[in-house]
Amino acid sequence: MLSRIAESLFWIGRYLERAEDTSRILDVHLNLLVEDPAVDEESACRSLIAVMGGGEPEEHPDRAAVMRELGYDRSSANSIAAAIESARESARRARETVSSDMWSAINTTWNGVAAGRLQHGRPGASLAWARERVALINGIAESTMSRDEGYHFLLLGRSIERADMVARLVAATSMSAGPTTAWNTTLRACGAHEAFLRTYRGLETEREAGEFLLLDRLFPRSIVHALSLAEECLHNLDATGQRSGFDGEASRLLGRARAELEYRPLMDILADLPEEMERVQQTCSQASDAVTETYFAGAVATAWVGGGGLIGGAVS
């Protein structure tokens, strides 16, 4: 497969996942401001913009400023609109590989964004629309793509981005409000609340919620599941057939991050959750750079910086 096509598919997966998960994080944030009047809006908004890697916010950021910065402002690299625009551009570069149905779904979504679909109407409805459109595109990809190298690059990008963004969501939750309200809202934002209740038989505490989103091997939006799936994709892409060791630097980084989560005591992780989640984000950035160096000749990696340190990556 041409490295140009592989790179485009990888970033289609990442950008679509980024758009979906940013909408989920925004939903969590806005719901917390409504449900818990004790939360200081300006401080919470400033923290969220920092967690998402935004620049210095305006003097008194509020929920409207956050929606603009992370929702519909196409000039903001961290917004849903910018991610969908980038996904469309990546799909255009790989037009000969992307199916007509998938291209049509991506292009229609972008036309909705360009027409102002995200900034008009209630924020909750606009964010739900963004999630539904990404789910539609992913569903079309699952049903129209052969399970060849292109599919594995798409899934690899989605999995790395999902681990990164769920880590951001968990970090934002841990800094936003009291455990019960914050974790319940986070589970619902991930579409995980019903699965969580079935798994833990109705017991809702910070420990169980954290364990489910971080470590559950069966739930597709947990960090461990996403890291494991990324490792599997890299293994399928490796053509050497080696019998021992790891397939490359990206596999080593992702495998180490997964093992550190799975084999450490849960309470040790929860005790310093923001720092632990930043470590996951750093790993995802480094793994993305390693994939770029291995498979995408000539690509240039740029850092996604926020919250005082490196917490993600992107390719321009």
For each residue, the residues with C-beta under 8 A, 3 or more apart:
1: 5 6 148 149 150 153
2: 5 6
3: 6 7 295 296 297 298 299
4: 7 8 93 94
5: 1 2 8 9 93 94 96 97 150
6: 1 2 3 9 10 149 150 153 295 296
7: 3 4 10 11 90 153 292 295 296 299 315
8: 4 5 11 12 90 91 93 94 97
9: 5 6 12 13 90 94 97 98 150 151 153 154 157
10: 6 7 13 14 153 154 156 157 291 295 296
11: 7 8 14 15 86 87 90 157 315
12: 8 9 15 16 87 90 91 94 98 106 154 157
13: 9 10 16 17 153 154 155 156 157 158 159 161
14: 10 11 17 18 157 158 160 161 288 314
15: 11 12 18 19 83 84 86 87 90 161
16: 12 13 19 20 83 84 87 134 137 138 158
17: 13 14 20 21 134 157 158 161 162 165
18: 14 15 21 22 83 161 165
19: 15 16 22 23 80 83 84 87 130 134
20: 16 17 23 24 130 131 134 135
21: 17 18 24 25 161 162 165 166 168 169
22: 18 19 25 26 52 70 71 78 79 80 83 165
23: 19 20 26 27 71 80 127 128 130 131
24: 20 21 27 28 127 131 165 169 189 190
25: 21 22 28 29 48 52 70 165 168 169 172 189
26: 22 23 29 30 66 67 70 71 80 123 127
27: 23 24 30 31 124 127 128 189
28: 24 25 31 32 169 172 173 176 185 186 189
29: 25 26 32 33 44 45 48 63 66 172 176
30: 26 27 33 34 63 66 67 123 124
31: 27 28 34 35 185 189
32: 28 29 35 36 39 44 176 177 181 182 185
33: 29 30 36 39 41 44 63
34: 30 31
35: 31 32 181 185
36: 32 33 39 177 178 181
37:
38: 177
39: 32 33 36 43 44 176 177
40: 43 44
41: 33 44 45 62 63
42: 45 46 60 61 62
43: 39 40 46 47
44: 29 32 33 39 40 41 47 48 176
45: 29 41 42 48 49 57 61 62 63 65 66
46: 42 43 49 50 57 61
47: 43 44 50 51 172 175 176
48: 25 29 44 45 51 52 66 70 172 176
49: 45 46 52 54 55 57 61 66 69 70 306
50: 46 47 53 54 306 307 308
51: 47 48 168 171 172 175 306 307 311
52: 22 25 48 49 70 78 168 172 306
53: 50 78 304 305 306 307 311 312
54: 49 50 57 69 70 76 78 306
55: 49
56:
57: 45 46 49 54 61 65 69
58: 61 65
59:
60: 42
61: 42 45 46 49 57 58 65 66 69
62: 41 42 45 65 66
63: 29 30 33 41 45 66 67 123
64: 67 68
65: 45 57 58 61 62 68 69
66: 26 29 30 45 48 49 61 62 63 69 70 71
67: 26 30 63 64 70 71 72 119 123
68: 64 65 71 72 73 76 119
69: 49 54 57 61 65 66 73 76 78 79
70: 22 25 26 48 49 52 54 66 67 76 78 79 80
71: 22 23 26 66 67 68 79 80 81 118 119 123 126 127
72: 67 68 79 80 81 113 116 118 119 126
73: 68 69 76 79 81 82
74: 79 81 82 85 113
75: 82
76: 54 68 69 70 73 79 81 82
77: 82 304 314
78: 22 52 53 54 69 70 82 306
79: 22 69 70 71 72 73 74 76 82 83
80: 19 22 23 26 70 71 72 83 84 113 118 127 130
81: 71 72 73 74 76 84 85 113 118
82: 73 74 75 76 77 78 79 85 86
83: 15 16 18 19 22 79 80 86 87
84: 15 16 19 80 81 87 88 106 109 110 113 130
85: 74 81 82 88 89 110 113
86: 11 15 82 83 89 90
87: 11 12 15 16 19 83 84 90 91 106 110
88: 84 85 91 92 106 107 109 110
89: 85 86 92 93
90: 7 8 9 11 12 15 86 87 93 94
91: 8 12 87 88 94 95 98 102 103 106 107
92: 88 89 95
93: 4 5 8 89 90
94: 4 5 8 9 12 90 91 97 98
95: 91 92 98 103
96: 5
97: 5 8 9 94 150
98: 9 12 91 94 95 102 103 106
99: 102 103 140 141 144 145
100: 103 104
101: 104 105 140 144
102: 91 98 99 105 106 137 140 141 144 145
103: 91 95 98 99 100 106 107
104: 100 101 107 108
105: 101 102 108 109 133 136 137 140
106: 12 84 87 88 91 98 102 103 109 110 137
107: 88 91 103 104 110 111
108: 104 105 111 112 133
109: 84 88 105 106 112 113 133 134 137
110: 84 85 87 88 106 107 113 114
111: 107 108 114 115
112: 108 109 115 117 129 133
113: 72 74 80 81 84 85 109 110 117 118
114: 110 111
115: 111 112
116: 72 119 120
117: 112 113 120 126 129
118: 71 72 80 81 113 126 129 130
119: 67 68 71 72 116 126
120: 116 117 126
121: 125 126
122: 125 126
123: 26 30 63 67 71 126 127
124: 27 30 127 128
125: 121 122 128 129
126: 71 72 117 118 119 120 121 122 123 129 130
127: 23 24 26 27 71 80 123 124 130 131
128: 23 27 124 125 131 132
129: 112 117 118 125 126 132 133
130: 19 20 23 80 84 118 126 127 133 134
131: 20 23 24 127 128 134 135
132: 128 129 135 136
133: 105 108 109 112 129 130 136 137
134: 16 17 19 20 109 130 131 137 138
135: 20 131 132 138 139
136: 105 132 133 139 140
137: 16 102 105 106 109 133 134 140 141
138: 16 134 135 141 142 158
139: 135 136 142 143
140: 99 101 102 105 136 137 143 144
141: 99 102 137 138 144 145 151 154
142: 138 139 145
143: 139 140
144: 99 101 102 140 141
145: 99 102 141 142 148 150 151 154
146: 150 151
147: 151 152
148: 1 145 151 152
149: 1 6 152 153 237
150: 1 5 6 9 97 145 146 153 154
151: 9 141 145 146 147 148 154 155
152: 147 148 149 155 156 233 236 237
153: 1 6 7 9 10 13 149 150 156 157 233 237 295
154: 9 10 12 13 141 145 150 151 157 158
155: 13 151 152 158 159 229 233
156: 10 13 152 153 159 160 230 233 234 237 291
157: 9 10 11 12 13 14 17 153 154 160 161
158: 13 14 16 17 138 154 155 161 162
159: 13 155 156 162 163 226 227 229 230 233
160: 14 156 157 163 164 226 230 254 284 287 288 291
161: 13 14 15 17 18 21 157 158 164 165 284
162: 17 21 158 159 165 166 221 226
163: 159 160 166 167 223 226 227 230 280 284
164: 160 161 167 168 280 281 284 285 312
165: 17 18 21 22 24 25 161 162 168 169
166: 21 162 163 169 170 190 213 221 222 223 226
167: 163 164 170 171 223 277 278 280 281 284
168: 21 25 51 52 164 165 171 172 277 281 311
169: 21 24 25 28 165 166 172 173 186 189 190
170: 166 167 173 174 186 210 213 214 223 273 277
171: 51 167 168 174 175 273 274 277 278
172: 25 28 29 47 48 51 52 168 169 175 176
173: 28 169 170 176 177 182 183 185 186
174: 170 171 182 273 274 277
175: 47 51 171 172 274
176: 28 29 32 39 44 47 48 172 173 182
177: 32 36 38 39 173 181 182
178: 36 181 182
179: 182 183 205 206
180: 183 184 204 206
181: 32 35 36 177 178 184 185
182: 32 173 174 176 177 178 179 185 186
183: 173 179 180 186 187 204 206 209 210
184: 180 181 187 188 193 204 209
185: 28 31 32 35 173 181 182 188 189
186: 28 169 170 173 182 183 189 190 209 213
187: 183 184 190 192 193 196 209 212 213
188: 184 185 191 192 193
189: 24 25 27 28 31 169 185 186
190: 24 166 169 186 187 213 221
191: 188 195 221
192: 187 188 195 196 212 213 219 221
193: 184 187 188 196 197
194: 197 198
195: 191 192 198 199 212 219
196: 187 192 193 199 200 204 208 209 212
197: 193 194 200 201 202 204
198: 194 195 201
199: 195 196 212 216 219
200: 196 197 203 204 208 212
201: 197 198
202: 197
203: 200 208
204: 180 183 184 196 197 200 208 209
205: 179 208 209
206: 179 180 183 209 210 270
207: 210 211 266 267 270
208: 196 200 203 204 205 211 212
209: 183 184 186 187 196 204 205 206 212 213
210: 170 183 206 207 213 214 266 269 270 273
211: 207 208 214 215 216 266
212: 187 192 195 196 199 200 208 209 215 216 219 222
213: 166 170 186 187 190 192 209 210 216 219 221 222 223
214: 170 210 211 222 223 224 261 266 269
215: 211 212 222 223 224 261 262 266
216: 199 211 212 213 219 222 224 225
217: 222 224 225 228
218: 225
219: 192 195 199 212 213 216 222 225
220: 225 226
221: 162 166 190 191 192 213 225 226
222: 166 212 213 214 215 216 217 219 225 226
223: 163 166 167 170 213 214 215 226 227 261 280
224: 214 215 216 217 227 228 258 261 262
225: 216 217 218 219 220 221 222 228 229
226: 159 160 162 163 166 220 221 222 223 229 230
227: 159 163 223 224 230 231 254 255 257 258 261
228: 217 224 225 231 232 258
229: 155 159 225 226 232 233
230: 156 159 160 163 226 227 233 234 254 287
231: 227 228 234 235 251 254 255 258
232: 228 229 235 236
233: 152 153 155 156 159 229 230 236 237
234: 156 230 231 237 238 247 248 250 251 254 291
235: 231 232 238 247 251
236: 152 232 233
237: 149 152 153 156 233 234 247 295
238: 234 235 241 242 247 248 251
239:
240: 247
241: 238
242: 238 245 247
243:
244:
245: 242
246: 251 252 255
247: 234 235 237 238 240 242 250 251
248: 234 238 251 252 290 294
249: 252 253 287 290 293 294
250: 234 247 253 254 287 288 290 291 294
251: 231 234 235 238 246 247 248 254 255
252: 246 248 249 255 256
253: 249 250 256 257 283 286 287 290
254: 160 227 230 231 234 250 251 257 258 283 287
255: 227 231 246 251 252 258 259
256: 252 253 259 260 283
257: 227 253 254 260 261 279 280 283
258: 224 227 228 231 254 255 261 262
259: 255 256 262 263
260: 256 257 263 264
261: 214 215 223 224 227 257 258 264 269 280
262: 215 224 258 259
263: 259 260
264: 260 261 268 269
265: 268 269
266: 207 210 211 214 215 269 270
267: 207 270 271
268: 264 265 271 272
269: 210 214 261 264 265 266 272 273 276
270: 206 207 210 266 267 273
271: 267 268
272: 268 269 275 276
273: 170 171 174 210 269 270 276 277
274: 171 174 175 277 278
275: 272 278 279
276: 269 272 273 279 280
277: 167 168 170 171 174 273 274 280 281
278: 167 171 274 275 281 282 307 309 311
279: 257 275 276 282 283
280: 163 164 167 223 257 261 276 277 283 284
281: 164 167 168 277 278 284 285 310 311 312
282: 278 279 285 286 309 310 311
283: 253 254 256 257 279 280 286 287
284: 160 161 163 164 167 280 281 287 288 312 313
285: 164 281 282 288 289 303 304 310 311 312 313
286: 253 282 283 289 290 313
287: 160 230 249 250 253 254 283 284 290 291
288: 14 160 250 284 285 291 292 301 313 315
289: 285 286 292 293 301 313
290: 248 249 250 253 286 287 293 294
291: 10 156 160 234 250 287 288 294 295 296
292: 7 288 289 295 296 299 301 315
293: 249 289 290 296
294: 248 249 250 290 291
295: 3 6 7 10 153 237 291 292
296: 3 6 7 10 291 292 293 299 315
297: 3
298: 3
299: 3 7 292 296 315
300: 315 316
301: 288 289 292 313 314 315
302: 313 314 315 316
303: 285 310 312 313 314
304: 53 77 285 310 311 312 313 314
305: 53 309 310 311
306: 49 50 51 52 53 54 78 309 311 312
307: 50 51 53 278 311
308: 50
309: 278 282 305 306
310: 281 282 285 303 304 305
311: 51 53 168 278 281 282 285 304 305 306 307
312: 53 164 281 284 285 303 304 306
313: 284 285 286 288 289 301 302 303 304
314: 14 77 301 302 303 304
315: 7 11 288 292 296 299 300 301 302
316: 300 302
